[in-house]
Amino acid sequence: MDIEEILKETLENLLKMLGADYKKISVEEDEKDNYSINIETDSASILIGYHGENIQALQHLLKVLSWKKTNNENFNIMLDIDDYRKRQEENVINLTQRKIETARKTGQPQSLPPMSPYFRRKIHMHCMGVGFDDIETLSRGEGDKRYVIIKLK
């Protein structure tokens, strides 16, 4: 059984144990050993939880249980529910774009709100892309209060 099948089967069993209904589970390998999983469901708000706490916990459980079934193979997963994280990611990138424009107009550093390491990394990677040679990003703060500053080089 390959990792994609293990992830899907393990997630199906987890959802059954939780009594959570779902329509479809899709698993795709984005890059080598990086898997994106999306659950289509009518119970999205329950599975996502307050500020994504449930989706984080479900992702952690899925990773640990699947890791044991694959004899400790090294892989990463990103669990999404009805494209919740995808929409969040788009919102963060849109906010980043607005802050970049403001920094370019005013010359002043721009702070983004505190966010998870995943989204901070997305911002840093986005700002390293084509067209952002004049932009620099820094992370400041501690723990869940850590945030990104966007400034001109």
Summary of the structure (lengths in Angstrom):
residues: 153
radius of gyration: 18.0
end to end distance: 49.3
largest distance: 55.5
contacts: 414
relative contact order: 0.11
helix: 51%
strand: 23%
